[in-house]
Amino acid sequence: MDHLADVKKFAKKPVNEAALAGMSKAYALVMSKPDTRYVACTDPTELERVRENFLKKKLGLKGTDLDATIKATCEHMKADNTKSRLTFYYLLAEHYGKLDGFVKK
């Protein structure tokens, strides 16, 4: 899959390619497995996992808007039946201004 092209379809700003490369490296194992490669927006357990493991643990976020942001991202990507986890995570990190955390210094 061409992750850059996929992110470009959905990103609202020019893609931070360095951050995307860092995310690709960080999530290479997850992206290599068919059962974890995509985000299932219809599965409440999956959405909870995105909130707890990515937004809270990885990005260090707190607050009550996390579920609403996940839902909005699902809605934004609704045209794509296979929502790439990498693209989904990129859009969430972009929304919260956290892309720089994935850029190698």
N, CA, C and O atoms as a printed pandas DataFrame, in Angstrom:
     atom_number atom_name residue_name chain_id  residue_number  x_coord  y_coord  z_coord
0              1         N          MET        A               1    0.845   -1.186    0.000
1              2        CA          MET        A               1    0.000    0.000    0.000
2              3         C          MET        A               1    0.887    1.244    0.000
3              4         O          MET        A               1    1.908    1.297    0.686
4              5         N          ASP        A               2    0.489    2.213   -0.761
5              6        CA          ASP        A               2    1.196    3.494   -0.799
6              7         C          ASP        A               2    0.604    4.378    0.295
7              8         O          ASP        A               2   -0.427    5.021    0.102
8              9         N          HIS        A               3    1.270    4.398    1.438
9             10        CA          HIS        A               3    0.746    5.129    2.593
10            11         C          HIS        A               3    0.677    6.631    2.343
11            12         O          HIS        A               3   -0.264    7.290    2.786
12            13         N          LEU        A               4    1.656    7.171    1.642
13            14        CA          LEU        A               4    1.662    8.606    1.360
14            15         C          LEU        A               4    0.434    8.989    0.535
15            16         O          LEU        A               4   -0.244    9.966    0.853
16            17         N          ALA        A               5    0.147    8.238   -0.507
17            18        CA          ALA        A               5   -1.015    8.530   -1.349
18            19         C          ALA        A               5   -2.305    8.401   -0.545
19            20         O          ALA        A               5   -3.230    9.194   -0.724
20            21         N          ASP        A               6   -2.371    7.402    0.343
21            22        CA          ASP        A               6   -3.565    7.207    1.156
22            23         C          ASP        A               6   -3.773    8.380    2.109
23            24         O          ASP        A               6   -4.889    8.881    2.248
24            25         N          VAL        A               7   -2.711    8.812    2.756
25            26        CA          VAL        A               7   -2.824    9.944    3.684
26            27         C          VAL        A               7   -3.210   11.208    2.916
27            28         O          VAL        A               7   -4.022   12.001    3.393
28            29         N          LYS        A               8   -2.633   11.396    1.731
29            30        CA          LYS        A               8   -2.947   12.589    0.928
30            31         C          LYS        A               8   -4.430   12.665    0.571
31            32         O          LYS        A               8   -4.974   13.758    0.417
32            33         N          LYS        A               9   -5.088   11.506    0.439
33            34        CA          LYS        A               9   -6.523   11.499    0.124
34            35         C          LYS        A               9   -7.344   12.137    1.238
35            36         O          LYS        A               9   -8.402   12.713    0.983
36            37         N          PHE        A              10   -6.859   12.034    2.468
37            38        CA          PHE        A              10   -7.669   12.450    3.611
38            39         C          PHE        A              10   -7.117   13.635    4.408
39            40         O          PHE        A              10   -7.878   14.298    5.112
40            41         N          ALA        A              11   -5.830   13.913    4.316
41            42        CA          ALA        A              11   -5.223   14.978    5.118
42            43         C          ALA        A              11   -5.766   16.337    4.692
43            44         O          ALA        A              11   -6.024   16.583    3.513
44            45         N          LYS        A              12   -5.931   17.199    5.666
45            46        CA          LYS        A              12   -6.449   18.534    5.403
46            47         C          LYS        A              12   -5.324   19.523    5.110
47            48         O          LYS        A              12   -5.564   20.607    4.579
48            49         N          LYS        A              13   -4.111   19.148    5.455
49            50        CA          LYS        A              13   -2.927   19.987    5.243
50            51         C          LYS        A              13   -1.924   19.188    4.426
51            52         O          LYS        A              13   -2.085   17.978    4.264
52            53         N          PRO        A              14   -0.891   19.847    3.908
53            54        CA          PRO        A              14    0.164   19.066    3.234
54            55         C          PRO        A              14    0.728   18.010    4.192
55            56         O          PRO        A              14    0.888   18.265    5.386
56            57         N          VAL        A              15    1.021   16.846    3.662
57            58        CA          VAL        A              15    1.466   15.725    4.489
58            59         C          VAL        A              15    2.872   15.978    5.017
59            60         O          VAL        A              15    3.773   16.370    4.276
60            61         N          ASN        A              16    3.037   15.745    6.312
61            62        CA          ASN        A              16    4.353   15.809    6.947
62            63         C          ASN        A              16    5.006   14.450    6.682
63            64         O          ASN        A              16    4.789   13.487    7.418
64            65         N          GLU        A              17    5.805   14.394    5.625
65            66        CA          GLU        A              17    6.365   13.112    5.194
66            67         C          GLU        A              17    7.344   12.531    6.211
67            68         O          GLU        A              17    7.452   11.312    6.337
68            69         N          ALA        A              18    8.052   13.383    6.928
69            70        CA          ALA        A              18    8.977   12.889    7.959
70            71         C          ALA        A              18    8.195   12.218    9.088
71            72         O          ALA        A              18    8.603   11.173    9.594
72            73         N          ALA        A              19    7.080   12.816    9.477
73            74        CA          ALA        A              19    6.243   12.219   10.525
74            75         C          ALA        A              19    5.634   10.918   10.035
75            76         O          ALA        A              19    5.575    9.941   10.782
76            77         N          LEU        A              20    5.180   10.892    8.790
77            78        CA          LEU        A              20    4.604    9.676    8.234
78            79         C          LEU        A              20    5.649    8.561    8.178
79            80         O          LEU        A              20    5.340    7.406    8.469
80            81         N          ALA        A              21    6.867    8.900    7.811
81            82        CA          ALA        A              21    7.944    7.902    7.782
82            83         C          ALA        A              21    8.209    7.360    9.187
83            84         O          ALA        A              21    8.413    6.159    9.362
84            85         N          GLY        A              22    8.206    8.247   10.190
85            86        CA          GLY        A              22    8.395    7.815   11.577
86            87         C          GLY        A              22    7.264    6.920   12.047
87            88         O          GLY        A              22    7.494    5.933   12.746
88            89         N          MET        A              23    6.042    7.262   11.664
89            90        CA          MET        A              23    4.892    6.440   12.036
90            91         C          MET        A              23    4.966    5.080   11.336
91            92         O          MET        A              23    4.656    4.049   11.933
92            93         N          SER        A              24    5.379    5.089   10.072
93            94        CA          SER        A              24    5.503    3.834    9.320
94            95         C          SER        A              24    6.479    2.894   10.006
95            96         O          SER        A              24    6.252    1.687   10.082
96            97         N          LYS        A              25    7.558    3.459   10.501
97            98        CA          LYS        A              25    8.565    2.647   11.190
98            99         C          LYS        A              25    8.027    2.158   12.540
99           100         O          LYS        A              25    8.190    0.991   12.895
100          101         N          ALA        A              26    7.394    3.053   13.276
101          102        CA          ALA        A              26    6.879    2.706   14.601
102          103         C          ALA        A              26    5.781    1.641   14.533
103          104         O          ALA        A              26    5.663    0.815   15.437
104          105         N          TYR        A              27    4.992    1.657   13.481
105          106        CA          TYR        A              27    3.863    0.744   13.372
106          107         C          TYR        A              27    4.053   -0.308   12.282
107          108         O          TYR        A              27    3.074   -0.867   11.788
108          109         N          ALA        A              28    5.292   -0.583   11.905
109          110        CA          ALA        A              28    5.578   -1.569   10.850
110          111         C          ALA        A              28    5.013   -2.938   11.203
111          112         O          ALA        A              28    4.431   -3.598   10.342
112          113         N          LEU        A              29    5.170   -3.376   12.437
113          114        CA          LEU        A              29    4.670   -4.689   12.845
114          115         C          LEU        A              29    3.142   -4.739   12.775
115          116         O          LEU        A              29    2.570   -5.710   12.281
116          117         N          VAL        A              30    2.499   -3.703   13.264
117          118        CA          VAL        A              30    1.036   -3.636   13.235
118          119         C          VAL        A              30    0.534   -3.655   11.793
119          120         O          VAL        A              30   -0.451   -4.323   11.480
120          121         N          MET        A              31    1.213   -2.923   10.925
121          122        CA          MET        A              31    0.779   -2.825    9.533
122          123         C          MET        A              31    1.062   -4.111    8.737
123          124         O          MET        A              31    0.503   -4.310    7.659
124          125         N          SER        A              32    1.916   -4.967    9.265
125          126        CA          SER        A              32    2.239   -6.204    8.553
126          127         C          SER        A              32    1.229   -7.317    8.797
127          128         O          SER        A              32    1.260   -8.344    8.118
128          129         N          LYS        A              33    0.337   -7.122    9.755
129          130        CA          LYS        A              33   -0.640   -8.152   10.102
130          131         C          LYS        A              33   -2.024   -7.787    9.553
131          132         O          LYS        A              33   -2.523   -6.690    9.803
132          133         N          PRO        A              34   -2.633   -8.694    8.816
133          134        CA          PRO        A              34   -3.936   -8.396    8.210
134          135         C          PRO        A              34   -5.024   -8.014    9.225
135          136         O          PRO        A              34   -5.882   -7.183    8.926
136          137         N          ASP        A              35   -4.992   -8.611   10.409
137          138        CA          ASP        A              35   -6.049   -8.335   11.379
138          139         C          ASP        A              35   -5.852   -7.044   12.164
139          140         O          ASP        A              35   -6.757   -6.630   12.889
140          141         N          THR        A              36   -4.694   -6.395   12.040
141          142        CA          THR        A              36   -4.471   -5.133   12.750
142          143         C          THR        A              36   -4.150   -3.985   11.801
143          144         O          THR        A              36   -3.953   -2.854   12.245
144          145         N          ARG        A              37   -4.095   -4.258   10.528
145          146        CA          ARG        A              37   -3.716   -3.262    9.518
146          147         C          ARG        A              37   -4.769   -2.174    9.345
147          148         O          ARG        A              37   -4.450   -1.055    8.945
148          149         N          TYR        A              38   -6.020   -2.500    9.643
149          150        CA          TYR        A              38   -7.120   -1.567    9.408
150          151         C          TYR        A              38   -7.871   -1.255   10.696
151          152         O          TYR        A              38   -7.861   -2.040   11.644
152          153         N          VAL        A              39   -8.519   -0.103   10.714
153          154        CA          VAL        A              39   -9.354    0.299   11.846
154          155         C          VAL        A              39  -10.797   -0.018   11.481
155          156         O          VAL        A              39  -11.293    0.400   10.435
156          157         N          ALA        A              40  -11.459   -0.760   12.352
157          158        CA          ALA        A              40  -12.863   -1.116   12.145
158          159         C          ALA        A              40  -13.739   -0.129   12.912
159          160         O          ALA        A              40  -13.937   -0.269   14.119
160          161         N          CYS        A              41  -14.253    0.856   12.210
161          162        CA          CYS        A              41  -15.036    1.911   12.855
162          163         C          CYS        A              41  -16.375    1.437   13.410
163          164         O          CYS        A              41  -17.000    2.141   14.202
164          165         N          THR        A              42  -16.817    0.257   13.003
165          166        CA          THR        A              42  -18.089   -0.267   13.512
166          167         C          THR        A              42  -17.914   -1.123   14.765
167          168         O          THR        A              42  -18.895   -1.610   15.328
168          169         N          ASP        A              43  -16.673   -1.305   15.198
169          170        CA          ASP        A              43  -16.386   -2.148   16.360
170          171         C          ASP        A              43  -16.041   -1.265   17.571
171          172         O          ASP        A              43  -14.969   -0.662   17.607
172          173         N          PRO        A              44  -16.937   -1.186   18.553
173          174        CA          PRO        A              44  -16.688   -0.341   19.724
174          175         C          PRO        A              44  -15.395   -0.698   20.471
175          176         O          PRO        A              44  -14.723    0.183   21.006
176          177         N          THR        A              45  -15.055   -1.982   20.504
177          178        CA          THR        A              45  -13.825   -2.406   21.175
178          179         C          THR        A              45  -12.599   -1.855   20.452
179          180         O          THR        A              45  -11.626   -1.440   21.083
180          181         N          GLU        A              46  -12.656   -1.855   19.143
181          182        CA          GLU        A              46  -11.569   -1.311   18.337
182          183         C          GLU        A              46  -11.402    0.189   18.584
183          184         O          GLU        A              46  -10.282    0.678   18.729
184          185         N          LEU        A              47  -12.499    0.902   18.630
185          186        CA          LEU        A              47  -12.440    2.351   18.847
186          187         C          LEU        A              47  -11.921    2.678   20.244
187          188         O          LEU        A              47  -11.213    3.666   20.439
188          189         N          GLU        A              48  -12.277    1.848   21.200
189          190        CA          GLU        A              48  -11.759    2.012   22.563
190          191         C          GLU        A              48  -10.243    1.787   22.571
191          192         O          GLU        A              48   -9.510    2.508   23.249
192          193         N          ARG        A              49   -9.779    0.793   21.822
193          194        CA          ARG        A              49   -8.347    0.505   21.720
194          195         C          ARG        A              49   -7.595    1.693   21.103
195          196         O          ARG        A              49   -6.510    2.049   21.562
196          197         N          VAL        A              50   -8.169    2.297   20.074
197          198        CA          VAL        A              50   -7.557    3.474   19.446
198          199         C          VAL        A              50   -7.443    4.597   20.486
199          200         O          VAL        A              50   -6.403    5.244   20.607
200          201         N          ARG        A              51   -8.521    4.811   21.225
201          202        CA          ARG        A              51   -8.523    5.874   22.240
202          203         C          ARG        A              51   -7.488    5.606   23.335
203          204         O          ARG        A              51   -6.682    6.475   23.666
204          205         N          GLU        A              52   -7.520    4.395   23.892
205          206        CA          GLU        A              52   -6.652    4.088   25.022
206          207         C          GLU        A              52   -5.182    3.932   24.624
207          208         O          GLU        A              52   -4.298    4.502   25.263
208          209         N          ASN        A              53   -4.929    3.170   23.583
209          210        CA          ASN        A              53   -3.541    2.850   23.231
210          211         C          ASN        A              53   -2.847    3.908   22.382
211          212         O          ASN        A              53   -1.650    4.143   22.544
212          213         N          PHE        A              54   -3.585    4.544   21.482
213          214        CA          PHE        A              54   -2.938    5.544   20.644
214          215         C          PHE        A              54   -3.098    6.951   21.207
215          216         O          PHE        A              54   -2.103    7.628   21.466
216          217         N          LEU        A              55   -4.320    7.393   21.399
217          218        CA          LEU        A              55   -4.521    8.769   21.837
218          219         C          LEU        A              55   -4.013    9.028   23.256
219          220         O          LEU        A              55   -3.335   10.025   23.504
220          221         N          LYS        A              56   -4.340    8.138   24.173
221          222        CA          LYS        A              56   -3.934    8.369   25.558
222          223         C          LYS        A              56   -2.491    7.954   25.828
223          224         O          LYS        A              56   -1.703    8.745   26.346
224          225         N          LYS        A              57   -2.142    6.714   25.479
225          226        CA          LYS        A              57   -0.793    6.228   25.812
226          227         C          LYS        A              57    0.277    6.806   24.899
227          228         O          LYS        A              57    1.285    7.322   25.381
228          229         N          LYS        A              58    0.078    6.728   23.600
229          230        CA          LYS        A              58    1.119    7.163   22.662
230          231         C          LYS        A              58    1.200    8.683   22.562
231          232         O          LYS        A              58    2.292    9.249   22.612
232          233         N          LEU        A              59    0.049    9.352   22.421
233          234        CA          LEU        A              59    0.066   10.805   22.259
234          235         C          LEU        A              59   -0.041   11.555   23.582
235          236         O          LEU        A              59    0.176   12.766   23.624
236          237         N          GLY        A              60   -0.373   10.851   24.659
237          238        CA          GLY        A              60   -0.456   11.485   25.973
238          239         C          GLY        A              60   -1.637   12.421   26.142
239          240         O          GLY        A              60   -1.565   13.387   26.901
240          241         N          LEU        A              61   -2.718   12.138   25.441
241          242        CA          LEU        A              61   -3.883   13.019   25.497
242          243         C          LEU        A              61   -4.827   12.628   26.619
243          244         O          LEU        A              61   -4.882   11.475   27.047
244          245         N          LYS        A              62   -5.562   13.619   27.077
245          246        CA          LYS        A              62   -6.618   13.425   28.067
246          247         C          LYS        A              62   -7.803   14.237   27.578
247          248         O          LYS        A              62   -7.670   15.047   26.660
248          249         N          GLY        A              63   -8.935   14.029   28.172
249          250        CA          GLY        A              63  -10.077   14.852   27.798
250          251         C          GLY        A              63  -11.259   14.035   27.345
251          252         O          GLY        A              63  -11.190   12.815   27.194
252          253         N          THR        A              64  -12.338   14.743   27.134
253          254        CA          THR        A              64  -13.594   14.095   26.798
254          255         C          THR        A              64  -13.903   14.132   25.310
255          256         O          THR        A              64  -14.868   13.507   24.869
256          257         N          ASP        A              65  -13.112   14.845   24.534
257          258        CA          ASP        A              65  -13.395   14.954   23.100
258          259         C          ASP        A              65  -12.761   13.835   22.284
259          260         O          ASP        A              65  -12.929   13.803   21.065
260          261         N          LEU        A              66  -12.043   12.925   22.914
261          262        CA          LEU        A              66  -11.316   11.886   22.184
262          263         C          LEU        A              66  -12.250   11.002   21.362
263          264         O          LEU        A              66  -11.980   10.732   20.192
264          265         N          ASP        A              67  -13.334   10.556   21.961
265          266        CA          ASP        A              67  -14.284    9.703   21.239
266          267         C          ASP        A              67  -14.922   10.453   20.076
267          268         O          ASP        A              67  -15.132    9.878   19.008
268          269         N          ALA        A              68  -15.230   11.726   20.275
269          270        CA          ALA        A              68  -15.827   12.521   19.204
270          271         C          ALA        A              68  -14.852   12.692   18.040
271          272         O          ALA        A              68  -15.256   12.683   16.878
272          273         N          THR        A              69  -13.576   12.845   18.356
273          274        CA          THR        A              69  -12.567   12.987   17.308
274          275         C          THR        A              69  -12.395   11.674   16.543
275          276         O          THR        A              69  -12.245   11.682   15.321
276          277         N          ILE        A              70  -12.418   10.564   17.249
277          278        CA          ILE        A              70  -12.338    9.259   16.582
278          279         C          ILE        A              70  -13.544    9.082   15.658
279          280         O          ILE        A              70  -13.396    8.650   14.515
280          281         N          LYS        A              71  -14.728    9.416   16.153
281          282        CA          LYS        A              71  -15.942    9.300   15.352
282          283         C          LYS        A              71  -15.865   10.206   14.121
283          284         O          LYS        A              71  -16.249    9.797   13.025
284          285         N          ALA        A              72  -15.380   11.415   14.295
285          286        CA          ALA        A              72  -15.251   12.351   13.168
286          287         C          ALA        A              72  -14.251   11.823   12.140
287          288         O          ALA        A              72  -14.447   12.002   10.938
288          289         N          THR        A              73  -13.187   11.177   12.602
289          290        CA          THR        A              73  -12.199   10.604   11.682
290          291         C          THR        A              73  -12.814    9.432   10.919
291          292         O          THR        A              73  -12.573    9.274    9.722
292          293         N          CYS        A              74  -13.598    8.620   11.603
293          294        CA          CYS        A              74  -14.322    7.534   10.921
294          295         C          CYS        A              74  -15.232    8.115    9.838
295          296         O          CYS        A              74  -15.285    7.602    8.720
296          297         N          GLU        A              75  -15.927    9.159   10.170
297          298        CA          GLU        A              75  -16.842    9.795    9.216
298          299         C          GLU        A              75  -16.064   10.386    8.034
299          300         O          GLU        A              75  -16.488   10.271    6.884
300          301         N          HIS        A              76  -14.946   11.008    8.324
301          302        CA          HIS        A              76  -14.105   11.616    7.279
302          303         C          HIS        A              76  -13.587   10.565    6.304
303          304         O          HIS        A              76  -13.424   10.842    5.116
304          305         N          MET        A              77  -13.330    9.363    6.807
305          306        CA          MET        A              77  -12.781    8.283    5.975
306          307         C          MET        A              77  -13.848    7.290    5.510
307          308         O          MET        A              77  -13.510    6.217    5.011
308          309         N          LYS        A              78  -15.120    7.628    5.664
309          310        CA          LYS        A              78  -16.198    6.665    5.409
310          311         C          LYS        A              78  -16.216    6.124    3.983
311          312         O          LYS        A              78  -16.719    5.023    3.758
312          313         N          ALA        A              79  -15.692    6.853    3.031
313          314        CA          ALA        A              79  -15.684    6.378    1.641
314          315         C          ALA        A              79  -14.731    5.204    1.435
315          316         O          ALA        A              79  -14.820    4.486    0.438
316          317         N          ASP        A              80  -13.827    5.018    2.379
317          318        CA          ASP        A              80  -12.826    3.955    2.278
318          319         C          ASP        A              80  -13.247    2.784    3.160
319          320         O          ASP        A              80  -13.282    2.910    4.384
320          321         N          ASN        A              81  -13.565    1.654    2.549
321          322        CA          ASN        A              81  -13.996    0.486    3.323
322          323         C          ASN        A              81  -12.870   -0.111    4.156
323          324         O          ASN        A              81  -13.127   -0.716    5.198
324          325         N          THR        A              82  -11.639    0.049    3.717
325          326        CA          THR        A              82  -10.491   -0.438    4.480
326          327         C          THR        A              82   -9.712    0.773    4.968
327          328         O          THR        A              82   -8.882    1.331    4.250
328          329         N          LYS        A              83   -9.991    1.160    6.184
329          330        CA          LYS        A              83   -9.360    2.343    6.765
330          331         C          LYS        A              83   -7.991    1.964    7.322
331          332         O          LYS        A              83   -7.886    1.331    8.372
332          333         N          SER        A              84   -6.958    2.358    6.609
333          334        CA          SER        A              84   -5.596    2.055    7.030
334          335         C          SER        A              84   -5.341    2.619    8.429
335          336         O          SER        A              84   -5.608    3.790    8.697
336          337         N          ARG        A              85   -4.828    1.777    9.301
337          338        CA          ARG        A              85   -4.517    2.221   10.656
338          339         C          ARG        A              85   -3.496    3.358   10.631
339          340         O          ARG        A              85   -3.592    4.301   11.417
340          341         N          LEU        A              86   -2.524    3.266    9.734
341          342        CA          LEU        A              86   -1.503    4.301    9.653
342          343         C          LEU        A              86   -2.126    5.637    9.251
343          344         O          LEU        A              86   -1.810    6.669    9.843
344          345         N          THR        A              87   -2.990    5.628    8.271
345          346        CA          THR        A              87   -3.672    6.857    7.850
346          347         C          THR        A              87   -4.558    7.377    8.970
347          348         O          THR        A              87   -4.577    8.577    9.246
348          349         N          PHE        A              88   -5.286    6.483    9.612
349          350        CA          PHE        A              88   -6.179    6.860   10.710
350          351         C          PHE        A              88   -5.384    7.525   11.828
351          352         O          PHE        A              88   -5.766    8.588   12.318
352          353         N          TYR        A              89   -4.281    6.902   12.229
353          354        CA          TYR        A              89   -3.440    7.452   13.285
354          355         C          TYR        A              89   -2.821    8.785   12.857
355          356         O          TYR        A              89   -2.726    9.716   13.656
356          357         N          TYR        A              90   -2.405    8.869   11.601
357          358        CA          TYR        A              90   -1.826   10.120   11.099
358          359         C          TYR        A              90   -2.852   11.251   11.236
359          360         O          TYR        A              90   -2.521   12.333   11.721
360          361         N          LEU        A              91   -4.084   11.004   10.815
361          362        CA          LEU        A              91   -5.117   12.034   10.880
362          363         C          LEU        A              91   -5.405   12.453   12.312
363          364         O          LEU        A              91   -5.619   13.635   12.583
364          365         N          LEU        A              92   -5.413   11.496   13.228
365          366        CA          LEU        A              92   -5.626   11.839   14.641
366          367         C          LEU        A              92   -4.463   12.671   15.180
367          368         O          LEU        A              92   -4.678   13.678   15.855
368          369         N          ALA        A              93   -3.238   12.251   14.882
369          370        CA          ALA        A              93   -2.063   12.993   15.354
370          371         C          ALA        A              93   -2.039   14.390   14.736
371          372         O          ALA        A              93   -1.670   15.357   15.402
372          373         N          GLU        A              94   -2.427   14.496   13.482
373          374        CA          GLU        A              94   -2.493   15.805   12.818
374          375         C          GLU        A              94   -3.523   16.689   13.511
375          376         O          GLU        A              94   -3.259   17.860   13.782
376          377         N          HIS        A              95   -4.676   16.137   13.793
377          378        CA          HIS        A              95   -5.751   16.888   14.450
378          379         C          HIS        A              95   -5.284   17.483   15.781
379          380         O          HIS        A              95   -5.596   18.629   16.104
380          381         N          TYR        A              96   -4.544   16.698   16.535
381          382        CA          TYR        A              96   -4.101   17.140   17.859
382          383         C          TYR        A              96   -2.726   17.834   17.842
383          384         O          TYR        A              96   -2.192   18.167   18.900
384          385         N          GLY        A              97   -2.162   18.049   16.667
385          386        CA          GLY        A              97   -0.868   18.744   16.576
386          387         C          GLY        A              97    0.283   17.938   17.159
387          388         O          GLY        A              97    1.214   18.502   17.735
388          389         N          LYS        A              98    0.220   16.624   17.011
389          390        CA          LYS        A              98    1.219   15.740   17.621
390          391         C          LYS        A              98    2.118   15.035   16.603
391          392         O          LYS        A              98    2.807   14.081   16.965
392          393         N          LEU        A              99    2.132   15.470   15.356
393          394        CA          LEU        A              99    2.948   14.805   14.345
394          395         C          LEU        A              99    4.442   14.906   14.623
395          396         O          LEU        A              99    5.191   13.985   14.299
396          397         N          ASP        A             100    4.883   15.998   15.212
397          398        CA          ASP        A             100    6.314   16.189   15.467
398          399         C          ASP        A             100    6.900   15.099   16.362
399          400         O          ASP        A             100    8.103   14.843   16.316
400          401         N          GLY        A             101    6.070   14.461   17.167
401          402        CA          GLY        A             101    6.537   13.386   18.031
402          403         C          GLY        A             101    6.995   12.152   17.266
403          404         O          GLY        A             101    7.640   11.272   17.837
404          405         N          PHE        A             102    6.671   12.081   15.990
405          406        CA          PHE        A             102    7.071   10.932   15.176
406          407         C          PHE        A             102    8.257   11.237   14.274
407          408         O          PHE        A             102    8.745   10.350   13.573
408          409         N          VAL        A             103    8.728   12.487   14.282
409          410        CA          VAL        A             103    9.858   12.879   13.443
410          411         C          VAL        A             103   11.151   12.571   14.172
411          412         O          VAL        A             103   11.372   13.021   15.296
412          413         N          LYS        A             104   12.009   11.790   13.510
413          414        CA          LYS        A             104   13.317   11.471   14.102
414          415         C          LYS        A             104   14.180   12.715   14.072
415          416         O          LYS        A             104   14.235   13.428   13.070
416          417         N          LYS        A             105   14.843   12.962   15.167
417          418        CA          LYS        A             105   15.694   14.152   15.274
418          419         C          LYS        A             105   17.111   13.813   14.923
419          420         O          LYS        A             105   17.980   14.685   14.953
